[in-house]
Amino acid sequence: MGIKKFIKSVQSTLGLEDYKNEGKKKSLKDLLKKLTSRKKSITALLKTPLDKKEENRLREELEIISLQIKKGKKILYKLYAKK
Amino acid sequence: MLIHGVYKSLFTPIVILLLSGSLFLLGIYPDISTILGGVALFLIGMEYMEGGFKAFSGGLLERVLEKFTNNTLKAIGTGFFTTALVQSSSLISIIIISFLSAELISLTSAVGVVFGSNIGTTTTAWLVSVFGLKIKISVYAMPMIITGIFIPMFLKESNWRGIASILIGLGIIFLGIGYMKEGFETLKEGINLAQYAMAGYAGIFVYVLVGAAATVVIQSSSATMAIIITALATGQIDYANALALTIGANLGTTVTAILAALKSNENGKRLAVAHFIFNITTGVVAIVFIYQLAELVDYLATIVGIGAKDYTLKLALFHTIFNVIGVLLVSPFITILVKFLNTLFIPKGSNKGKPKYLDDAVLPLPSTALSAIMMETKHLYENAFDIITRGLNLKKKNILSSMDLDDAVKDLYSSSSIDIDDFYNYWIKGLYGEIIDFSTKAQANMPPEYIEELYKLKLANRDIVEAIKGTKHLQKNLLKYTSSRNEYIKEQYNDIRKGLAELLRSINTIATTDEEDVIMLLLSKAKIHAERYDIITNGTLDRLIRKGLITNQMATSLMNDSDYAHSISKNLIAMAETLFIDIGSDLKKLHEDMGISDEEAKSIVHKKDRL
């Protein structure tokens, strides 16, 4: 039990108490960055003339990515709120 | 090294034999009885320590061995440090064999670790010489054992239980050394073994053989070294003969390595050959140049401050030096050695339906056992991929290429049906059974967090098998209707084939990419596309029947087969989510939170249908 207390105090001294959440936040931010950049490129592509099949594919991807970004941002807000 | 398989099966009989011998000789030769009891305790202590390190490291040891072995020098260094730390070359060797089987490291790196481990194992001699003989360590034995017994009563975590086992193991080893020392000291008063000392090369050969034989019998070079050092410390053997015994102990381990390799898979056998070549080369060089090496030891001993009469420390130095020389001699030829090893033990005939990664030696290591099951499940999926593509009458190469899927569907694999049952029996059934059997055995040694992952892997295996069964059901009508003259039913069945082909291609991309956004996008897309098989909800079936485009019989078949296609998709998506996203990665959790749910997938499809 003493060891647990000791580890906790070391973690707090080094500012590592929330390291799991910090890691998740970083991964989420990276993922959101990638998804946003993909969303931008799809939106740009959709402004160019495309055949119907390709347009449908891109619209579907855009819808999925938008939904994922929305969910990701919600999780990120929650993580910040926790802190 | 590499003695784990044989050692585990012989451990109990050896200990029982030693203890029986100890009891039998108690009245006649109490000193020999004490030595035998000491050796038995030493072996039991080693066993406790190894078990403790397995429980304590919690996968850390495996991670270190995986990360720091990407070049030969690093591999040798890692082999040395890890073996010196855990004091068990057999533990390192089973991890390395399993990594090799799981293709987590190359054979070159594995050979490097084995070489390094040979140097690492010489630290036992140093520990026995420095702590075992210079200090009365048996005094510390009891407090360590008692602390080790009490720890699990208050601290239940597996890490603490591991530490407890290490303490108990060390305590028992200390006791063992103490008994051996005491036995040799009292033996000296009765019989003086030193009178059998032999000079010259004849003596060297005799003592090399004795050292090798002792190691083969005890199955532990560390225990042999402990006996040699304590016998030397009490003056029962002379220094020159102790050097020969040490070489013999090193050579003796090769016999146990060969015995162990008989039970191991081809990777284990190749590594055992590398170990054999290394030890034989090192042994021959050490025998030929034994006098020069002894002079080198004398020279180095004065530099590092070891006294001229401190033979036990000089013996430990000799043990390390000749292993280092062995590594220096053999390492430059490691590439040639690996080339040679790769020509050995090539499996004859088709091994497609046999396990490639499951090795009973890794069962006590939860993290490694889980990796082995994961790799074998991927192997099962590879086989399933081949069966499903054939069942759908598609060509594998077309799925794996970027060919337009409309064209891929037109390029048929065969004009007749293939027997999925045959393929299932040859490629899946046995392998699936082996995975489940291995998982059940591995589960016995796993903490709860690993069992949860194992459960998911078992489900992934079941999903793969279910997907094949679904393909089998689908196949009959698929072949019939894709060659039908009714264009409408033909189009529907080709649409099913195209959808499943797209899913297989997506899973292949998921399995090979590191881009998290691509993985998440493809999995979500796959979920949405799986909803296309709900032909009742999306109105496809109604439209075809109402307009009289297909017969009632065709409609019934299409409805049932769409259900099969839907189940196959669901099974494969669930399998991909478990198998192709790293267990420990943040993406695993993020995908669970951010991925498209079934309801959302349905809603997206309905929205599309309404447009």
Interface residues (C-beta under 8 A of the other chain):
Chain A: G23 K24 S27 L28 D30 L31 K34 L35 R38 E60 E61 E63 I64 I65 L67 Q68 K71 G72 I75
Chain B: E515 E516 D517 M520 L521 S524 K525 I528 D586 L587 K589 L590 D593 M594 G595 I596 E600 I604 K608
